[in-house]
Amino acid sequence: MTTHRKYNVLFLCSDNAVRSQLAEGFASALLADLVVSYSAGVERGEIDPLVADVLREHGGNMTSLFAQRLTDLPMVAYDVVVTLDDAVRHVAATITGTPLTIHHHFADLRDVAPTPSYEDRRRAIAMLALNIKDMVADLPRYLAALPVEQH
């Protein structure tokens, strides 16, 4: 049986507080045999306390939840960079050696409802989580398109 190294996948958003945390949590739970997942923001925000609850409820991995900037990450050759909002799409081009960049736009919850109630915020994060979970579940289709010599 031939074993292959795992793909290094970076999920990137504005402040690493909700969207990229959800993506990393789902990738590390759903695709653990296929990827090593990382998340970062262009800036370091504060992780929304509801993220861990929502990840737990929807089958994500919460073990590595901490906010970090892209510049805080270890020097890793990323196989894939997944940008999660339009504001950081251009940043992926600055990450050298990345063979594949995938862009998705998930709205920043602060733009949707800047001061929602606790229940509204929880519902919004849960809906976002389901959408991001679907995106993560689709990631193997993109990974299969990478050249074999890259993997």
C-alpha positions as CSV (number, residue, x, y, z in Angstrom):
1,M,0.0,0.0,0.0
2,T,1.4,3.4,-1.0
3,T,1.1,6.2,1.4
4,H,1.1,9.8,0.4
5,R,1.7,12.9,2.4
6,K,-1.3,14.9,3.4
7,Y,-2.1,18.1,1.5
8,N,-1.4,21.4,3.4
9,V,-4.5,23.5,3.2
10,L,-4.7,27.1,4.4
11,F,-8.1,28.7,5.0
12,L,-7.7,32.5,4.9
13,C,-10.1,35.3,5.9
14,S,-9.9,38.8,7.2
15,D,-9.4,38.2,10.9
16,N,-9.5,34.5,11.7
17,A,-12.4,34.9,14.1
18,V,-15.2,32.8,12.6
19,R,-15.1,31.7,8.9
20,S,-11.6,30.4,8.7
21,Q,-11.9,28.9,12.2
22,L,-15.0,27.0,11.1
23,A,-13.2,25.8,7.9
24,E,-10.2,24.6,9.7
25,G,-12.3,22.8,12.3
26,F,-14.4,21.0,9.7
27,A,-11.4,20.1,7.6
28,S,-9.5,18.7,10.5
29,A,-12.5,16.6,11.5
30,L,-13.8,15.5,8.1
31,L,-10.6,15.3,6.0
32,A,-8.1,14.3,8.7
33,D,-6.7,11.5,6.5
34,L,-6.3,13.8,3.5
35,V,-5.2,17.3,4.8
36,V,-3.3,19.2,7.4
37,S,-5.4,22.3,7.9
38,Y,-4.4,25.7,8.9
39,S,-6.3,29.0,9.3
40,A,-5.3,32.6,9.5
41,G,-6.5,36.1,8.9
42,V,-4.8,39.1,7.4
43,E,-5.4,40.5,10.8
44,R,-5.8,38.7,14.1
45,G,-9.3,39.1,15.6
46,E,-11.0,37.6,18.6
47,I,-12.6,34.2,18.0
48,D,-16.3,34.4,18.5
49,P,-17.1,32.2,21.6
50,L,-20.0,30.6,19.7
51,V,-17.6,29.1,17.1
52,A,-16.6,26.2,19.4
53,D,-20.2,25.4,20.3
54,V,-21.3,25.4,16.7
55,L,-18.4,23.3,15.6
56,R,-19.1,20.8,18.3
57,E,-22.8,20.6,17.3
58,H,-22.0,20.1,13.6
59,G,-19.1,17.6,13.9
60,G,-16.1,19.9,13.7
61,N,-12.8,19.7,15.5
62,M,-12.3,22.4,18.1
63,T,-8.8,21.5,19.4
64,S,-6.8,24.2,17.7
65,L,-9.0,27.2,18.0
66,F,-6.8,30.3,18.3
67,A,-6.7,33.4,16.2
68,Q,-3.6,34.2,14.2
69,R,-2.4,36.3,11.4
70,L,-1.0,34.9,8.2
71,T,2.5,36.1,9.3
72,D,2.2,34.0,12.5
73,L,1.9,30.7,10.7
74,P,4.9,28.3,10.4
75,M,6.7,28.3,7.1
76,V,4.8,25.5,5.3
77,A,4.5,24.8,1.6
78,Y,0.7,25.1,1.1
79,D,-0.8,22.9,-1.6
80,V,-4.1,24.9,-1.5
81,V,-5.1,28.3,-0.2
82,V,-8.8,28.7,0.3
83,T,-9.9,32.4,0.6
84,L,-13.1,32.9,2.4
85,D,-14.0,36.5,1.6
86,D,-13.4,39.0,-1.2
87,A,-11.2,41.2,1.0
88,V,-8.4,38.6,1.1
89,R,-8.6,37.2,-2.3
90,H,-5.6,39.2,-3.5
91,V,-3.5,38.0,-0.6
92,A,-3.4,34.4,-1.9
93,A,-1.3,35.6,-4.8
94,T,1.4,36.6,-2.4
95,I,1.8,33.2,-0.9
96,T,4.6,31.7,-3.0
97,G,4.6,28.2,-4.3
98,T,0.8,27.5,-3.9
99,P,-0.3,25.4,-6.8
100,L,-4.0,25.9,-6.2
101,T,-6.1,28.8,-4.9
102,I,-9.8,28.4,-4.3
103,H,-12.0,31.4,-3.6
104,H,-15.3,31.5,-1.8
105,H,-17.1,34.5,-0.4
106,F,-18.8,34.1,2.9
107,A,-20.2,37.3,4.4
108,D,-18.6,38.7,7.5
109,L,-21.3,38.4,10.2
110,R,-20.5,41.9,11.4
111,D,-21.7,43.2,8.0
112,V,-24.9,41.2,8.1
113,A,-26.0,42.1,11.6
114,P,-23.5,44.3,13.5
115,T,-25.4,44.0,16.8
116,P,-27.5,40.9,16.7
117,S,-29.1,39.3,19.8
118,Y,-27.3,36.2,21.1
119,E,-29.9,33.9,19.5
120,D,-29.7,35.7,16.1
121,R,-25.9,35.5,16.2
122,R,-26.0,31.8,17.1
123,R,-28.4,31.1,14.2
124,A,-26.2,33.1,11.8
125,I,-23.0,31.3,12.8
126,A,-24.8,27.9,12.6
127,M,-26.0,28.7,9.0
128,L,-22.5,29.9,8.1
129,A,-21.1,26.7,9.6
130,L,-23.3,24.5,7.4
131,N,-22.3,26.4,4.3
132,I,-18.6,26.2,5.2
133,K,-19.0,22.5,6.1
134,D,-20.4,21.8,2.6
135,M,-17.5,23.7,1.0
136,V,-15.0,21.7,3.0
137,A,-16.7,18.4,2.1
138,D,-16.2,19.4,-1.6
139,L,-12.5,20.1,-1.2
140,P,-11.3,16.5,-2.2
141,R,-12.7,17.2,-5.7
142,Y,-10.2,20.1,-6.0
143,L,-7.4,18.1,-4.4
144,A,-7.8,15.4,-7.0
145,A,-7.1,18.0,-9.7
146,L,-3.6,18.7,-8.3
147,P,-0.7,17.3,-10.3
148,V,0.5,14.0,-8.9
149,E,4.1,15.2,-8.7
150,Q,2.9,18.1,-6.4
151,H,1.4,15.5,-4.0
